[in-house]
Each structure stands twice: as structure tokens, then as C-alpha cells.
Amino acid sequence: MVEPALSQLYGDSRGRLLTLVSGLDEPGLATPVPACPGWRVRDVVAHLTAVGEDALEGRLTGPPTEEQSAAQVARFAGRPFPEVLARWDELAPRFAAAIDGFEVWPAVLDVATHEQDIRGALGAPGARDTEVVCLGSDRLLTWLQPPAPLRVVVEDRAYDLGPEGDAAIVLRTDRFEAFRWRLGRRSRRQLADLDWTGDPSPVLDHLVVFGPAATDIDE
């Protein structure tokens, strides 16, 4: 099967997210996002808008630091929300072209992750079996480099990861959960409570790209 362009994955997540937030009133936009401590729904959208702006204007060449992300949110803090959305609309075509041109998987993972963050905040679960979750989880699991042999089993594949050798540690999960815990949307306690065979302690602190979350995130 031919995989869709990264710009399509980005655009699909962005479109679903815009549908979620476009009709929100001010209290809705001020809903705290547990997966992004200290941020509200409007702040997450401001961050996503500013990522495109900063990348296209040469201020960002990789995932933003915490300081850069805070500055992105602050930049849009005083603007009316429709103006923020209009700016994202303006940037999106050029940013999507750059995502394809430079194969910017982090931008795709970022918007898809924040889509789920906002869904969790608003109590609007969905889009868990989308192409971006399937393909994104595949990339994230393939990139996982634990210090001990680990087998991760999802719905349609087993990933043998880490050093050569028999995997005494086995994790049974699914693509959506893998997508979430790899990007720090589960606490260490939640990671330890996953479906493990064997002692996960050698790999537990190596499962996430960012995080883990400071508190449990339930979705």
C-alpha cells in the first residue's frame, strides 16, 4: 500500500482539530489540557500555529524547546482566537509543502499528538484508528532503542527492539496507546501498569521520547 504524503497526514489532523475548536466559546477555549500542563485549549492551538510560523521564518529547525514553546504561546496570547485560526490557515499551505519537501515527521507527530491532547481535554475521544496514528506509532516504535531486548506487540505486528538476543521482556499494547506513551502522554506508573511479561524495569525509563507525564493521563 502506498503511504499518504506527510502533508496529507498533517492536513487531516489539522482539519479534525479545527472542527473540534472552531465552535468553542471562551470558557471552552480556556479548558485546561492535562497532557500539556499549564496550557489551555487555545494555547495548544497557538503553539501549533507558531510552529509553522517559526519554521517558515527560519527561527525553528527542530522540535521547539520548552522556552520556545512558552514564547510561542505568549506571542498569540492577546489575539482574538479567530485571528489565530486565520494565521494558521495562512501558514498551512507553505508549511505543508515544507513538511513534504524535508520529510518533517516531527511536525506531523506534533499536530496529531495535540489533536488527541485536545480531544482528551474536551472529552471528545476519536480518530484513534487513523492513518497518522497507525503510521506514526510505527515510526515511534521503530525508533525506540531500549537498553535490553524488548518485544512490543500491537494489533498487526511485533517489534523486536534493542540489543540482539531473546526478548525476555514483552509488552502487549495497541497502536493508539503506543502513540500516546511514546510521546509522554502516560505517567511512569501508567507505563509500569501496561501489559508486561517479564520485569520491565530495565526498559521502563527508555520508552518515551518526551516525559513521562508527571501525573496520570486518562483518555
N, C-alpha and C positions, 0 to 999 in steps of 0.2 A: 504494500500500500504506500502511495506517495504521501509523505507528510506535508501538512499545510505550511505555508510560509510563516515565519515568525511574526511578521506584521499582521497576519490574519489572526493568530492566537492572541496577540496584543489587542487587536481591534475587537475581537469577540469579548474578551474580558472587560475591556473598557466600555463596550456597549451595554453589557449586562449591569455593570456598576453604575453607569449613568442612569439607567432605568430605575435602579434602586434609590438613587439620591435626588433625582431631579424634582420629585414631587414633595420632598421633605420640607416641613416648616422649620422655623428657627429652633424650637425645642428638639426636633428630630435631628437637625444638623449638629446640635450640641450633645448628642448622645455619646457618652464615653465609649471608647473602643478598648475592651480589656486586653486584646492582643497587642495593642500599641499604648502602653501606659502613659498617661498624661495627654493623650490625643483624643479629640472628638472626631466625629464623622467628617466634619468639614476640614479638619486638619489633615486627615488622611488624603482627601481629595486635593488639598493644597500641595501636599508633598508630591503626589503623582504628577500634578501639573508642573511643579517646579523642576522635577527631574528632567522632563522634556525640555523645558526652557534652558536649564543649566547645561544639559548635554549639547544642545544645538548651538549655544553661545560659547562653548569651549570651557566652561567652568567645572565640568564634571567629566572624568574619563573612566570612572568605575563606580561601584556602589557608593553612595554618599556615607560619610561618617555621621556619627550622632550629632556632632556640631553642625555639619552641613544640613542635615535633615531638620534640625531645630531652626536654622536660619531660613530654610525653605518655607516652613510653616509660618514663621514670623513675617515673611515677605508678603504673604497673602492675607494676613490676619484681619486687616482693616477693610478688605474689599468685599463688596456685596457678593454673595455666592453665585448669582447668575454671571457675574463678571469673571469669576474664577473658571466656571464651566466654559465660558466663551473663549477664554485664553487657552484652555486645554484643547478645545475644538480647533483653534487656530494653529496650534503647535502639532497636533496629532498627525497630519499627513506627512510632514517632513520628518518627524521623529520615527514614524513607522518605516519610512524609506531608509533611514539610518539603521534601524534595527535589522532590516534585511541586509543592507549593504555590509554591515560589520558583524552580523550574526550575534546580536546582543541578547543572549539568553537572559542575563540578569534583569533586563527591563521587562521581559515577558513574565518572569517569575515574580517580579515585584508587583505588577498590576494584578496578576492572578491571586497572589497571596493577600493583597489588600482587599480584593473583592471578597474573599472569604472572611477577612477580619471584619469588614463592614456588615456582611451577612450575619455573622455571629453577634455583633453589637445590636443589630436591629431585630434579631430573632427571625431572620428570613433565610433559612437554610436552602441550599440549592446549588446547581452547577457543579456537583461533586463527581460526575462521571464524564466531564467534558474532555475534549482533546488536550487542552492545556494541562489539566490535572494528570491525565494519562502520560503524556509526553514529558511534562515537567517532572513528574515523580520518577520516570525512567532516567532522566538526566541526573537528578539529585541522588538517586540510588547508585547509579554508575560511578558518580564522582566520590562516593563515600569510601574512605580509606581507613578502616579500623585497624588497631594495632594487633588484633588477634583474628584468626579465621572466623568469619561470620556469614551465615546464610540468611538472607531476607527473602521470605516467601510472600508474594502478593497473589492477586486473583489469577493471573495469567503467566507468571514467570517466577523463577527462583534466581536470586542474585548471589553468587559466591564471591565474597569480598574479603579484602585483607590479604595477609601472607598466605603462601601456599600451605596446604595441609587440610586435614579433615576438620570440618567446622563443627566443633563441639557446642557452639552457641548458635541457636536458631531463633529467629524472630518471625512470627507469623502476623502479618498485618494486612492492610489493603492500600491501594494507591492513594486514596484521599488522605488517610492517616499518615502515610509516609510523606506525602507532600507537605502536610502540616508540621509533623515533628521535625523533619529535616530543616525547616526554616524557623525553628524555635517557637512554634506555637503550642508546645506542651511543656509542662514543668518536669523537673527531674523525677519527681515522684510519679508522674504520669508515664514517663519513659520506663521507669522501673516496673510499672504495673502492666506493661504491654505483654503480649502472649509469648513468653520466652520459654525455650527449652535450654537448660544449662544455666550457668551463672553469668548474668550479663555484665557484671561489674567491670571486666576488662575493656568493654567497648562502650559502656553507658555514657561516658563523658566525651565520646568522639562521634556521636550520632548527628549532631546538629551543626549547621552552617553558622547560625546565629543563636544566641540564647544558651541554655533553655529558658523558658518563661519563668519569671520569678514566682508566679502563682499559677494554680491550675487554670486551664482554659477548657471550658466545656462547651461543645457545639452540638 
